[in-house]
Structure formats: C-alpha cells, structure tokens
Amino acid sequence: MTHAATYSTDYAPTEAEREGVRLWPTFVVALIGVLLISLPTIADPLIRHDDYPAFFAEPDAFWPKTLHEGRWVNYLWHLREIVTPAWLNFAVYQALWALFAAAIGVVAMGRDGSPWFAAVLALIVLVAPSASLIALWFNTLIPGLALVALYAALGCTLSVRTHRALLPLFVTLTFLAYTTYPLLLLAVCLARTYRRSFLDLFGLLSLFTTSFVLAVLTAFAINWQVHGVFGVPPAEWREGTPAADLNGLITNIPLILQSFAHFFDRSTFDFQPALFFHIALFGGATLVLVKRARLEALYLHAGLWMGIALIVVQVLKLGVITPPRAFIFAWVFYALIVVRAAIILHRDAADHRQITPKLLLLVAAFHLQLTFMQFSTHRDWQSDTQAIAERVSAVQGQIYLTGKVSEMDSARKAFIQKEIAILERIRQLTGRTVMFCNSAPDACETAKGENPERVISIN
C-alpha cells in the first residue's frame, strides 16, 4: 500500500494496527506525566473560593450556579454528603484528565499503530495550559471530567457507530457539568474516524449540533421547572451586556477580542515568543495535512472552528468575556493537528524522520516544565495560610482577621482576589469558622480587649 493510499478516505485499520496502540500503557505514561507536573501542589492543592462548596459537599452554596450556569450534574455531586481530602480529590481529577489524554492519543493513532506517537500526543494534551487553569476547580468538576474520560475510553473499544450513538447522551450530561466539555467529545469522535468522507463529516457535525442543542434545551427546561426561568441567565457579578438586537451584537464584538487575547496570554504563560512558535507550528502542520491528508485536515479543523464559533456566539449573545480555561478544547485540536502532521512527515519524508519526533518532545517537555512552574506559584499561598491556620488553632474562641487579601504577595501570585478564599481555606485546615473584623467591628474590638491573640493580621 502506498503512502497516498494510507491516508485515503476509504482506509480502514487492520486488526494488527488496532492492537498496535493500547490504552493502558499510554495511560501509565500520561499518569506519570500528570504526577510530575502536579508534584508542587498534589499534597495540598489550591482550591478556588467557589470550589469549596463541592469540597465540603454543600449543595446550598452551589445552588445559584444551577440557575446562572446550568451545572446540574455538578449539583448532584454536591449531594453526596461525603467529604474526602483535597489531595485525594485532586489526584482523582488529574488521573481522569490523564485517562482522557491517553484515550484520545490511542484513538488518534489507531490506524498507525504507533505507541510512541500516542504517548507523545497524550503528553501534549495533558499539559494544555487551559487544563492547568481549570484544574483549580477539581472538586466541582470531577463528575463532568469522569464522563468525558469515560466517553474517550469507550472510543478505544466500541465500534464507531455505537460510540457515536452515545454522543447525544454524553453531550447532554457533560454540558450540564461544563459548557465546553462536549467539544472534547467531538474531538474524540473526529480523531477516531478512519473512513472519512464529506457525507460522514456532515453527518457527524449534524449529530453533534443536534446533541448540543438538546443539551442546551435540557438545561433551559430544568431551570424552567426548578427556577421558573427558561434559560441560563448570567450572574450579575459577570456584568454581562446581553444583546437584544444587531447593535447589541456589534457592541459585544470587542469582548471576543478580549477573550482570545486572554486565552493567548495564559496559553503561553505571558511568554510572547511562545505564541509565535505555536502559531507557526500550527500553520505548518495545517499545510502538511492539507497537502497530504485533506480530509483529515478538514475533520480536525471543522471541530476546532465549530468550537470557536460556539464561543463567539456565546460572547456576542451574553456580552461576557469567556475565560481562558473554557478554551481547553482548542489546545486538544491543536495537539491533534500538530501530531498527526508530524506522523505524516515522519513516515513520508526521510529527512524529517529525526526532526519531527524531537520537535514534539520539545513541545511536550517545554509545557511540562511550564505547567510544573504554574502549579508551583500556589505554594506560597498554601504556606502562608497554613501558618495563619496554626495561629487560629492555638487560640480558643471566635477568631477575627485584619488586613487585606489583595495585599498578600502569595495571594497575588495565586490570583486570589476574594476574602472568602482565606476564610474557607482556614475552615478547610482547622474546621473552624473565622471572620474579618470589618464584617463585625464591635465584636472584633471586644475580642481584642479580652485576648489580643484572637485578632490575627494576615498582612
């Protein structure tokens, strides 16, 4: 079989090729990778202030997000009534992310039988900058990511037809956990399609679009039944400017540019040369696919730009900036395009056989290091709050805090902005409830007169 035939639309993998890449060995590589990048924080992971309700299993505190974000799967998770250690929750979450990365690496390489490339793809997916950002809500997102990982893993065993038949169910459930999770499912479906054609692509995108609409309507319907609102209105703190007409849509256009600017900055950890490198690598990989595997290029770019289109529509309609963590799907498609192009060059061009593997390893190693450093920025906050918690534990009675979180160097490093973050952190470490003096000034003065140690400065 010639190389041209290898990448034709009617190519189907042989049994030997299907068995060339197995899930579990790839998962072990991804698991080791996620353990390495998580080392700075795995023993005591940072918890964002609005992730504490999931940690403490307190559904009432999460209830507003069912209306304003449609996170009904996550709400059910809050009803479990079992509180497990943060390190265990974080380990489970990261293992699920490693399973997804491994599974998409396997399904993408299923026709090539290349365990090495599957492992490298898994590692590049693993270190998606958006993944390290969204991982700070690990307590809340465990059930949603479990569904994503399960669907990806099923792609390694089920037939294409059966796997796609499950798409509407999984899209609906994952949408009720996090809005852009369904796009990760689409990436799996597109990557594991070996018999490609325009008709098949149209059918798959139609199935996904129908599934996504069903998911949105499900969230709307549940909110209507429970909250009396048919929709998912943004919370007031987001300061959204919903568009009611064409002028409103035009007014919100700058928010699209801001959303992408924030995504690019965080994806390169504010290192501008890295942005140009990734753009050049992505452009070059796209050219390779267009030249050598046009339908594969079409499939992967269709998924990527469908996701981008959904983000643009959301920003224009709701008038809110999309956070960088929501773009997690974009990095996954980027990784698929780059690695698939590298495989074609590796096989078809002798002069690239040594360059392409090394380039992929460079990308993976560079972002493994950056992600490790990103998680390391949380350590000062953890240490400072542990020291405060020790002082709280040593004193009896109601404890009051003075100072500002925004003035703590460790808080700025970890992007901590709200006072509740330190209150919940101390509660996590000590089991006790503390408060700031500005919320109860008279009681604070009384406590200070009785025992000055009951008033603790955080600055």
C-alpha positions as CSV (number, residue, x, y, z in Angstrom):
1,M,0.0,0.0,0.0
2,T,1.4,3.4,-0.9
3,H,1.5,6.4,1.4
4,A,-1.1,8.1,-0.6
5,A,-3.4,5.2,-0.2
6,T,-2.7,5.0,3.5
7,Y,-4.3,8.4,4.0
8,S,-7.2,8.0,1.6
9,T,-10.8,8.3,2.7
10,D,-11.5,4.6,2.4
11,Y,-8.6,3.4,4.6
12,A,-9.6,1.1,7.5
13,P,-7.2,-0.1,10.1
14,T,-6.3,-3.8,10.2
15,E,-6.6,-5.8,13.4
16,A,-2.9,-5.6,13.9
17,E,-2.9,-1.8,13.6
18,R,-5.8,-1.5,16.0
19,E,-3.9,-3.5,18.6
20,G,-0.7,-1.6,17.9
21,V,-1.7,1.1,20.5
22,R,-3.2,0.0,23.8
23,L,-4.9,2.3,26.3
24,W,-3.3,1.1,29.5
25,P,0.4,1.6,28.6
26,T,-0.4,5.0,27.2
27,F,-2.4,5.8,30.3
28,V,0.5,4.9,32.5
29,V,2.7,7.3,30.6
30,A,0.1,10.1,30.9
31,L,-0.4,9.3,34.6
32,I,3.3,9.6,35.3
33,G,3.3,12.9,33.4
34,V,0.4,14.3,35.4
35,L,2.0,13.2,38.6
36,L,5.2,15.0,37.7
37,I,3.5,18.3,36.9
38,S,1.3,18.1,40.0
39,L,4.2,17.4,42.4
40,P,4.3,21.1,43.7
41,T,0.6,21.0,44.8
42,I,-0.7,17.5,44.9
43,A,-0.2,17.1,48.7
44,D,-2.1,20.3,49.4
45,P,-3.8,21.6,46.2
46,L,-5.1,25.1,45.8
47,I,-8.9,25.3,45.9
48,R,-10.6,28.3,44.3
49,H,-13.1,30.1,46.6
50,D,-16.2,28.9,44.6
51,D,-14.9,25.3,44.5
52,Y,-15.2,24.9,48.3
53,P,-18.9,24.1,48.2
54,A,-18.0,21.0,46.3
55,F,-15.1,20.2,48.7
56,F,-17.4,20.5,51.7
57,A,-20.4,18.8,49.9
58,E,-22.6,21.8,50.5
59,P,-25.3,21.9,47.8
60,D,-27.0,25.1,49.1
61,A,-23.8,27.1,48.5
62,F,-23.7,25.8,44.9
63,W,-27.4,26.3,44.2
64,P,-27.1,29.7,42.4
65,K,-24.9,28.1,39.8
66,T,-27.6,25.8,38.7
67,L,-29.6,28.9,37.5
68,H,-26.7,31.0,36.2
69,E,-24.5,28.3,34.7
70,G,-26.8,25.3,34.3
71,R,-24.4,23.0,36.2
72,W,-27.0,20.4,37.3
73,V,-24.6,17.4,37.1
74,N,-22.3,19.2,39.4
75,Y,-25.1,20.0,41.8
76,L,-25.9,16.3,42.1
77,W,-22.3,15.7,43.0
78,H,-22.7,18.2,45.9
79,L,-25.4,16.0,47.4
80,R,-23.0,13.1,48.1
81,E,-22.7,14.1,51.8
82,I,-19.1,12.6,51.9
83,V,-16.2,14.9,52.4
84,T,-12.9,13.4,51.2
85,P,-9.4,15.0,51.4
86,A,-8.5,17.7,48.9
87,W,-5.4,15.8,47.9
88,L,-7.4,12.7,47.1
89,N,-10.0,14.7,45.0
90,F,-7.2,16.4,43.1
91,A,-5.4,13.1,42.4
92,V,-8.7,11.6,41.1
93,Y,-9.3,14.6,38.9
94,Q,-5.8,14.6,37.5
95,A,-6.0,10.8,36.9
96,L,-9.2,11.3,34.9
97,W,-7.6,14.0,32.8
98,A,-4.7,11.7,32.2
99,L,-7.1,9.0,31.1
100,F,-8.8,11.3,28.6
101,A,-5.4,12.4,27.2
102,A,-4.3,8.8,26.9
103,A,-7.6,7.7,25.3
104,I,-7.5,10.5,22.6
105,G,-3.9,9.6,21.9
106,V,-4.9,6.0,21.3
107,V,-7.9,6.7,19.1
108,A,-6.0,9.2,17.1
109,M,-3.2,6.7,16.4
110,G,-5.4,3.7,16.0
111,R,-4.7,3.5,12.2
112,D,-1.0,3.9,12.6
113,G,-0.1,1.5,15.3
114,S,2.4,3.9,16.9
115,P,2.6,3.7,20.7
116,W,5.3,6.3,20.8
117,F,3.3,9.0,19.0
118,A,0.2,8.1,21.0
119,A,2.2,8.7,24.2
120,V,3.6,12.0,23.0
121,L,0.1,13.2,21.9
122,A,-1.2,12.2,25.3
123,L,1.5,14.3,27.0
124,I,0.9,17.3,24.8
125,V,-2.8,17.2,25.5
126,L,-2.1,16.6,29.2
127,V,-0.2,19.9,29.5
128,A,-2.8,22.1,27.9
129,P,-2.5,25.5,29.7
130,S,-6.3,25.7,30.0
131,A,-6.2,22.3,31.7
132,S,-4.0,23.6,34.5
133,L,-6.2,26.6,34.9
134,I,-9.5,24.7,35.1
135,A,-7.9,22.1,37.4
136,L,-8.2,24.5,40.3
137,W,-11.9,23.7,40.3
138,F,-11.2,20.0,40.6
139,N,-13.7,19.3,43.4
140,T,-16.6,20.6,41.3
141,L,-15.6,19.1,38.0
142,I,-14.8,15.5,39.0
143,P,-18.1,14.1,37.7
144,G,-18.0,16.0,34.4
145,L,-14.5,15.0,33.7
146,A,-15.3,11.4,34.6
147,L,-17.9,11.4,31.9
148,V,-15.5,12.9,29.4
149,A,-12.8,10.4,30.2
150,L,-15.3,7.5,30.1
151,Y,-16.5,8.5,26.6
152,A,-12.9,8.8,25.4
153,A,-12.0,5.4,26.8
154,L,-15.1,3.8,25.2
155,G,-13.8,5.1,21.9
156,C,-10.9,2.7,22.3
157,T,-13.2,-0.3,22.4
158,L,-16.6,0.4,20.9
159,S,-17.4,0.5,17.2
160,V,-17.7,3.9,15.6
161,R,-21.4,3.5,15.1
162,T,-22.1,2.5,18.8
163,H,-19.7,5.2,20.1
164,R,-21.5,7.9,18.1
165,A,-24.9,6.6,19.2
166,L,-23.9,7.5,22.7
167,L,-22.9,11.1,21.7
168,P,-26.3,12.8,22.5
169,L,-26.4,11.3,26.0
170,F,-22.8,12.2,26.8
171,V,-23.0,15.7,25.3
172,T,-26.1,16.5,27.4
173,L,-24.6,15.2,30.6
174,T,-21.2,16.9,30.1
175,F,-22.8,20.2,29.1
176,L,-24.6,20.1,32.4
177,A,-21.1,19.9,34.1
178,Y,-19.1,22.4,32.0
179,T,-20.2,24.2,28.8
180,T,-17.3,23.3,26.6
181,Y,-16.8,19.7,27.7
182,P,-18.9,18.5,24.8
183,L,-16.3,19.8,22.4
184,L,-13.8,17.3,23.9
185,L,-16.2,14.5,23.0
186,L,-16.4,15.9,19.4
187,A,-12.6,15.8,19.3
188,V,-12.6,12.1,20.2
189,C,-15.2,11.3,17.5
190,L,-13.4,13.2,14.8
191,A,-10.0,11.8,15.7
192,R,-11.1,8.1,15.7
193,T,-12.9,8.3,12.3
194,Y,-10.8,6.4,9.8
195,R,-13.3,6.1,6.9
196,R,-13.6,9.8,6.1
197,S,-15.9,11.5,3.6
198,F,-17.7,14.8,3.2
199,L,-21.0,13.0,3.9
200,D,-19.7,11.3,7.1
201,L,-18.3,14.7,8.3
202,F,-21.7,16.4,7.6
203,G,-23.5,13.6,9.5
204,L,-21.2,13.7,12.5
205,L,-21.3,17.5,12.8
206,S,-25.1,17.4,12.4
207,L,-25.3,14.8,15.2
208,F,-23.1,16.9,17.4
209,T,-25.1,20.1,16.7
210,T,-28.4,18.3,17.4
211,S,-26.9,16.9,20.6
212,F,-25.6,20.3,21.7
213,V,-29.0,21.9,21.1
214,L,-30.6,19.1,23.1
215,A,-28.2,19.8,25.9
216,V,-29.0,23.5,25.9
217,L,-32.7,22.9,25.9
218,T,-32.3,20.4,28.7
219,A,-30.6,22.9,30.9
220,F,-33.2,25.5,29.9
221,A,-36.1,23.1,30.7
222,I,-34.7,22.1,34.1
223,N,-34.2,25.8,35.0
224,W,-37.7,26.5,33.9
225,Q,-39.1,23.7,36.1
226,V,-37.0,24.5,39.1
227,H,-36.3,28.2,39.0
228,G,-39.1,29.4,36.8
229,V,-36.7,30.7,34.2
230,F,-36.4,29.2,30.7
231,G,-32.7,29.9,30.1
232,V,-29.4,30.3,31.8
233,P,-29.1,34.0,32.7
234,P,-25.5,35.2,33.6
235,A,-24.9,36.1,37.2
236,E,-24.9,39.8,38.0
237,W,-21.2,39.7,39.0
238,R,-20.3,38.9,35.4
239,E,-21.6,42.3,34.4
240,G,-22.9,40.9,31.1
241,T,-24.4,43.0,28.4
242,P,-26.8,40.6,26.7
243,A,-27.6,41.6,23.1
244,A,-31.2,42.1,22.1
245,D,-30.6,43.3,18.6
246,L,-27.9,43.8,15.9
247,N,-26.5,46.9,17.7
248,G,-26.1,44.8,20.8
249,L,-24.1,42.2,18.9
250,I,-21.9,44.8,17.4
251,T,-21.3,46.4,20.8
252,N,-20.1,43.0,22.2
253,I,-17.5,42.4,19.4
254,P,-14.6,43.8,21.5
255,L,-15.3,41.2,24.1
256,I,-14.5,38.5,21.6
257,L,-11.0,40.1,21.0
258,Q,-10.5,40.3,24.8
259,S,-11.5,36.6,25.3
260,F,-9.0,35.5,22.7
261,A,-6.3,37.9,24.0
262,H,-6.7,36.4,27.5
263,F,-6.6,32.9,26.1
264,F,-3.4,33.5,24.1
265,D,-1.7,35.2,27.1
266,R,-2.5,32.4,29.5
267,S,-1.8,29.6,26.9
268,T,1.8,30.9,26.6
269,F,2.2,31.9,30.2
270,D,2.6,35.5,29.0
271,F,5.8,34.5,27.1
272,Q,5.2,36.2,23.7
273,P,7.8,34.2,21.7
274,A,5.9,31.0,22.6
275,L,2.8,32.4,20.9
276,F,4.6,32.9,17.6
277,F,6.1,29.5,17.9
278,H,2.7,27.8,18.3
279,I,1.1,29.8,15.5
280,A,4.0,28.9,13.2
281,L,3.8,25.2,14.2
282,F,0.0,25.1,13.9
283,G,0.2,26.8,10.5
284,G,2.9,24.5,9.2
285,A,1.1,21.4,10.5
286,T,-2.1,22.5,8.8
287,L,-0.3,22.9,5.5
288,V,1.1,19.4,5.8
289,L,-2.3,18.0,6.4
290,V,-3.9,20.0,3.6
291,K,-1.3,18.7,1.2
292,R,-1.1,15.0,2.4
293,A,-4.4,14.3,4.1
294,R,-7.0,16.8,3.1
295,L,-10.0,15.1,4.7
296,E,-8.2,14.7,8.0
297,A,-7.4,18.4,7.9
298,L,-11.0,19.1,7.2
299,Y,-12.2,16.9,10.0
300,L,-10.0,18.4,12.7
301,H,-10.4,22.0,11.6
302,A,-14.1,21.6,11.4
303,G,-14.2,20.5,15.1
304,L,-11.8,23.3,16.1
305,W,-13.7,26.1,14.3
306,M,-17.1,24.8,15.4
307,G,-15.9,25.2,19.0
308,I,-14.6,28.7,18.3
309,A,-17.9,29.6,16.6
310,L,-19.8,28.5,19.7
311,I,-17.6,30.6,21.9
312,V,-18.1,33.6,19.6
313,V,-21.9,33.2,19.6
314,Q,-21.9,33.0,23.4
315,V,-19.8,36.1,23.8
316,L,-21.9,38.1,21.3
317,K,-25.2,37.0,22.8
318,L,-24.4,37.2,26.5
319,G,-21.9,40.0,26.4
320,V,-19.4,38.3,28.8
321,I,-15.8,37.5,28.4
322,T,-15.0,33.8,28.1
323,P,-12.3,32.8,30.5
324,P,-9.1,31.1,29.1
325,R,-10.0,27.8,30.8
326,A,-13.0,27.4,28.6
327,F,-10.7,27.1,25.5
328,I,-9.4,23.7,26.7
329,F,-10.8,22.1,23.5
330,A,-8.7,24.4,21.3
331,W,-5.5,23.0,22.7
332,V,-6.7,19.5,22.2
333,F,-7.4,20.1,18.5
334,Y,-4.1,21.9,18.2
335,A,-2.3,18.9,19.6
336,L,-4.1,16.5,17.2
337,I,-3.3,18.6,14.2
338,V,0.4,19.0,15.1
339,V,1.0,15.4,16.0
340,R,-0.9,14.0,13.0
341,A,1.1,16.2,10.7
342,A,4.3,15.1,12.4
343,I,3.4,11.4,11.8
344,I,2.9,12.0,8.1
345,L,6.2,13.8,7.8
346,H,7.9,11.1,9.8
347,R,6.6,8.4,7.5
348,D,6.7,10.0,4.1
349,A,9.8,12.2,4.3
350,A,13.1,10.6,5.2
351,D,14.7,14.0,6.0
352,H,12.0,14.7,8.7
353,R,12.2,11.4,10.5
354,Q,14.5,12.6,13.1
355,I,13.3,16.2,13.3
356,T,9.6,15.7,13.9
357,P,9.9,13.4,17.0
358,K,12.4,15.7,18.6
359,L,10.2,18.7,17.9
360,L,7.2,17.0,19.5
361,L,9.2,16.1,22.5
362,L,10.4,19.7,22.8
363,V,6.8,20.9,22.8
364,A,5.8,18.4,25.4
365,A,8.9,18.9,27.7
366,F,8.6,22.7,27.5
367,H,5.0,22.7,28.6
368,L,5.6,20.0,31.2
369,Q,8.1,22.4,32.8
370,L,5.8,25.4,32.5
371,T,2.9,23.6,34.0
372,F,5.1,22.4,36.9
373,M,6.1,26.0,37.4
374,Q,2.5,27.2,37.2
375,F,1.4,24.8,40.0
376,S,4.5,26.0,42.0
377,T,3.1,29.5,42.1
378,H,0.4,28.3,44.6
379,R,2.8,27.1,47.2
380,D,3.4,30.4,48.9
381,W,-0.3,30.9,49.4
382,Q,-0.7,27.4,50.8
383,S,2.3,28.0,53.2
384,D,1.0,31.5,54.3
385,T,-2.5,30.2,55.0
386,Q,-1.1,27.1,56.9
387,A,0.8,29.5,59.1
388,I,-2.4,31.5,59.8
389,A,-4.3,28.3,60.4
390,E,-1.8,27.2,63.0
391,R,-2.3,30.5,64.9
392,V,-6.0,30.0,64.7
393,S,-5.8,26.5,66.1
394,A,-3.7,27.7,69.1
395,V,-6.4,30.2,70.3
396,Q,-9.8,29.5,71.8
397,G,-12.9,31.4,70.9
398,Q,-14.0,33.2,67.8
399,I,-11.1,34.4,65.7
400,Y,-11.1,37.6,63.7
401,L,-8.8,38.6,60.9
402,T,-7.5,42.0,59.9
403,G,-5.8,43.1,56.7
404,K,-6.5,42.7,53.0
405,V,-6.1,39.5,50.9
406,S,-5.3,41.7,47.9
407,E,-2.1,42.9,49.7
408,M,-0.7,39.5,50.3
409,D,2.1,38.7,47.8
410,S,1.2,35.0,47.9
411,A,-2.4,35.8,47.0
412,R,-1.4,37.9,44.0
413,K,0.8,35.0,42.8
414,A,-2.1,32.6,43.1
415,F,-4.6,35.1,41.6
416,I,-6.6,35.1,44.9
417,Q,-8.9,38.1,44.9
418,K,-11.7,37.5,47.4
419,E,-11.7,37.5,51.2
420,I,-13.8,34.3,51.3
421,A,-10.9,32.4,49.9
422,I,-8.9,32.7,53.1
423,L,-11.9,32.2,55.3
424,E,-12.7,28.9,53.5
425,R,-9.1,27.9,53.5
426,I,-8.8,28.2,57.3
427,R,-12.0,26.3,57.6
428,Q,-10.5,23.6,55.5
429,L,-7.4,23.4,57.6
430,T,-8.9,23.8,61.1
431,G,-12.6,23.1,60.8
432,R,-13.3,26.4,62.4
433,T,-15.1,29.5,61.1
434,V,-13.3,32.8,61.2
435,M,-14.4,36.2,60.0
436,F,-12.9,39.6,59.1
437,C,-13.1,42.4,61.6
438,N,-14.8,44.7,59.0
439,S,-17.8,42.4,59.0
440,A,-18.2,42.6,62.8
441,P,-16.2,45.6,64.1
442,D,-17.8,45.7,67.5
443,A,-17.4,42.0,68.2
444,C,-13.8,42.3,66.9
445,E,-13.0,45.1,69.4
446,T,-14.4,43.1,72.2
447,A,-12.4,40.0,71.3
448,K,-9.3,42.1,71.1
449,G,-9.8,43.5,74.5
450,E,-10.4,40.0,76.0
451,N,-7.5,38.4,74.2
452,P,-5.4,40.2,71.6
453,E,-4.4,36.8,70.1
454,R,-8.0,36.3,68.9
455,V,-7.4,39.1,66.3
456,I,-4.9,38.0,63.7
457,S,-3.4,40.1,60.9
458,I,-2.9,38.4,57.6
459,N,-0.5,41.1,56.3
